[in-house]
Amino acid sequence: MAADLVLAAAASPFATFVGAALWGLHMGLTQGLLSKLVADAAPAELRGTAFGAFNLVTGGALLLASVIAGALWSAFGPSTTFMAGAAFAALAALLLAATDRRLEPNGAS
């Protein structure tokens, strides 16, 4: 959310750099974790299939997000696009906080 908010308000190249750095920090901290979650959740004999399914779903979601972002950018400009990204991130955080699902390690519940 912080990266989106900084990018939405960016009025200078430096602010844009700060927003991009925050976005990169987020990606660096989360991508390895997501891969670990997939590897831990999938049985060893289906790990390749699990990564394929994960990347297929991720790619589809990124395509949809990019289409929505492009439409927002074209219709309302870049600030609205990044504000919508922050709103979607806030909604996801609220929904995650509202769920009380605790998973045991190695797929046991």
N, C-alpha and C positions, 0 to 999 in steps of 0.2 A: 504494500500500500504506500509506503514511504516513497519508493521510486516513482510510482505513478503520480503521486501528489507533487513531488518535486518537478517532474517532467511537465505536468499540467501547468504549473506556475512559472516555468523557466522562461526568463526574459533575456538571458544572455548565454553565450556559448559555455561559460563556466558552469552555470546552473544545469545546463543540459548534460555536461560531463558528470556532474555530481549525481544526477538522476540515473544516468547510464551506469555509473560505478555502483550505485545501490542495487540496480537491477542485476548487474553482473555478480555482485556479492550474494544476492539471493539465489541466483542460479547455481553458483559454486557451492553454496551450503546445502542445497536441496537435491541436486541431480544424483549425487552418489547415494544419498539416503533412499531415494526412490528405487534405485537399482538394488540396494540391499534389501529393501522390503519385498521386492519381487522375488529375489533369490531365496529369501528366507521363507516366503509363503508357498513357493512352488515345490512339489516333490522333485527330487533330483532327476528322475527320468523325464519330467515334463518341463524342466527349467527353460530349455530353448523355446518351447511353445509358449510358455508364460511370458518370456521377454518379447516374442513376436506379437502376441496379443496386446501386451502393454504398449509396445511401440505403435501398433496399428491404432489403438484407441487414442493414444496421445497425439498421433498425427492427425487423426480425424478432428479431435478437439481443437488442435492448433489451426487447422484449416478453417473451421467454423469461427473461431475467435478472430482470425485474420480477416475473414469476410465481414464480420460485424464491425471490427475496428476500421476497416477501409470504408465501409458505408458511413460510419460515424464521422470519420475524418473528412470525407467528401461533403457530407451534409452540414456538419457543424464545426469542423476545424479540429486541430490537434489537441487543444485543451480539453474539449469534451471527450475525446477518445480516451485520454489518460484519466480523466475523472471517472469515466465509466469503468475503466480497469480497476481503479481504487474501490469503487462501489462493489464490483463483483468480488474483489478480494475480501472486503469487509463482510459481505454476505456469506462467503464461504467460511470465513473465520467464525461468524456467529452460528452458522449451521453446524460446524465442527464442534464448537463449544456446547451446543445444545444436545448433541448426541453423547450418550454415555456407553460407548462400546469399548470395552477393554479386552484386547486380544492377548492371549497367552503366547509365549514364544513357540516357534515351530508349528504354528497352525492349530494348536490345541485351544479349545474354548473353555 
